[in-house]
């Protein structure tokens, strides 16, 4: 049977009829973002849900890659986040709840605030164990490509140590395992909290 193209609704129709929630799960390496996002997506209250890992977009770079935590990676990081947010928007307006898993600090919120301006429901949650816990968890991981360098983990943890007006979006996961962290976030989402405006 040939593939059938269907009428594409206008963006305003999609926003009214099909748009699902976007939940950003952020934090330094070792904070539990990927494990928590996977569980949240699998147990979504929506009929369709996606777990999107920002690292995947960095892995697509085949020439000119710069480690994202380095100062000279600023332009690369901006392009990647913009492209990532555009993909997330398509999924959310198509009816998928999207769990975004990545090192997305307040310095990377502009593309997500644009989505809020477009009428999408965007939540922002920062997982932040204490520094030693983050280092221990990050360096004990065995996933392919996972950042395990102690100095890099410390450097990235510092970015999330003082967040000013975004401190209310922090969940301290120092004494929480993955299941407990997931339960805390599910409760927050059910209470309609952690929305960015």
C-alpha positions in Angstrom: 0.0 0.0 0.0 1.5 3.4 -1.0 2.3 5.9 1.7 -0.5 8.4 1.9 0.1 12.1 2.6 -2.6 13.7 4.8 -3.6 17.3 5.2 -1.2 19.1 7.6 -3.1 21.2 10.1 -2.0 24.8 10.6 0.2 25.5 13.5 -2.6 27.2 15.4 -4.8 24.1 14.9 -2.0 21.9 16.2 -1.5 24.0 19.3 -5.1 23.8 20.2 -5.8 20.1 19.4 -2.7 18.0 19.7 0.1 19.7 21.7 1.6 17.8 24.5 3.9 18.8 27.4 7.6 19.3 27.1 9.6 18.4 30.3 13.2 19.4 30.4 15.3 17.2 32.8 18.6 19.0 33.3 21.6 18.9 35.6 25.3 18.1 35.6 26.7 14.7 34.5 25.9 12.1 37.2 22.6 13.7 38.3 20.4 10.9 36.9 18.9 12.8 33.9 18.9 9.9 31.5 17.7 7.2 33.8 14.9 9.4 35.2 13.8 10.7 31.7 13.6 7.1 30.3 11.3 6.0 33.2 9.2 9.2 33.0 8.6 8.7 29.2 7.7 5.0 29.6 5.2 6.0 32.3 3.8 9.1 30.7 0.2 10.1 31.3 0.0 10.8 27.6 -0.8 8.1 25.0 2.5 8.9 23.2 5.8 10.0 24.8 9.4 10.4 23.7 12.7 10.5 25.6 15.2 12.8 23.7 18.8 12.8 24.7 20.7 16.0 23.8 24.0 14.1 23.6 22.7 12.3 20.6 22.7 15.5 18.6 26.3 16.1 19.6 27.2 12.6 18.5 25.9 13.4 15.0 28.8 15.8 14.4 31.4 14.1 12.3 33.8 17.0 11.7 34.6 20.1 13.9 33.3 18.7 17.2 34.3 20.7 20.3 33.7 19.4 23.8 30.6 21.2 24.9 32.0 22.4 28.3 34.8 24.3 26.6 34.4 28.1 26.1 35.1 27.8 22.4 32.1 25.5 21.9 29.7 28.4 22.4 28.5 28.6 18.8 28.4 24.8 18.4 26.3 24.5 21.5 23.8 27.2 20.4 23.3 25.6 17.0 22.8 22.2 18.6 20.3 23.4 21.2 18.3 25.4 18.5 18.1 22.3 16.3 17.2 20.1 19.2 14.4 22.5 20.3 13.0 22.6 16.8 12.7 18.8 16.8 11.1 18.8 20.2 8.5 21.3 19.0 7.6 19.1 16.1 7.1 16.1 18.4 5.1 18.1 21.0 2.8 19.7 18.4 2.3 16.2 17.0 0.9 15.0 20.3 4.0 13.4 21.9 4.9 14.3 25.5 8.7 15.0 25.2 11.2 14.4 28.0 14.3 16.4 27.2 17.4 15.0 28.8 20.5 17.2 28.7 22.8 19.7 30.3 20.5 22.6 29.7 21.2 25.4 32.2 19.5 28.8 32.3 22.0 30.0 29.7 20.4 27.6 27.2 16.7 28.5 27.9 16.1 31.0 25.1 14.9 28.4 22.5 12.6 26.9 25.1 11.2 30.3 26.1 10.4 30.8 22.5 8.4 27.6 22.6 6.5 29.0 25.6 5.9 32.2 23.7 4.4 30.0 20.9 2.0 28.6 23.4 3.7 25.3 24.3 3.7 23.9 27.9 7.3 23.7 28.9 8.5 22.4 32.3 12.0 22.8 33.7 13.5 20.5 36.3 17.1 20.5 37.4 18.5 17.5 39.2 21.3 18.5 41.5 23.0 16.1 43.9 25.8 17.5 45.9 29.2 17.8 44.2 30.8 14.6 45.6 27.7 12.5 44.9 27.6 13.8 41.3 31.3 12.9 40.8 30.8 9.5 42.3 27.8 8.7 40.2 29.4 10.1 37.0 32.7 8.3 37.4 31.0 4.9 38.2 29.0 4.9 35.0 29.8 2.4 32.3 27.6 3.6 29.4 29.4 4.2 26.1 30.2 7.8 25.7 29.3 8.9 29.2 31.4 11.7 30.6 33.4 10.2 33.5 36.3 12.7 33.7 36.4 14.1 37.3 37.6 17.6 36.3 34.9 17.9 33.6 32.2 16.7 36.0 33.3 19.2 38.7 33.4 22.0 36.1 29.9 21.3 34.9 28.5 20.8 38.4 29.7 24.3 39.2 27.5 25.7 36.5 24.5 24.4 38.3 25.6 25.4 41.9 24.1 28.9 41.9 21.1 29.4 39.7 19.5 32.6 41.1 15.9 32.8 40.0 16.0 29.2 38.8 16.8 27.7 42.2 13.1 26.8 42.7 13.4 24.4 39.7 16.1 22.3 41.5 15.4 18.9 43.0 18.2 17.8 45.4 18.9 14.1 44.4 21.8 13.6 46.8 19.8 11.1 48.9 17.4 9.9 46.3 17.7 6.9 44.1 16.3 6.9 40.5 12.9 5.5 41.5 12.5 8.1 44.3 13.6 10.9 42.0 11.1 9.8 39.4 8.3 9.7 42.0 9.1 13.3 43.1 9.0 14.5 39.5 5.8 12.7 38.7 4.2 14.4 41.7 5.4 17.8 40.6 4.0 17.3 37.1 0.7 16.0 38.5 0.5 19.3 40.5 1.1 21.3 37.4 4.3 22.8 38.8 7.8 23.6 37.3 6.4 25.4 34.4 8.6 28.1 32.8 7.0 31.3 31.6 
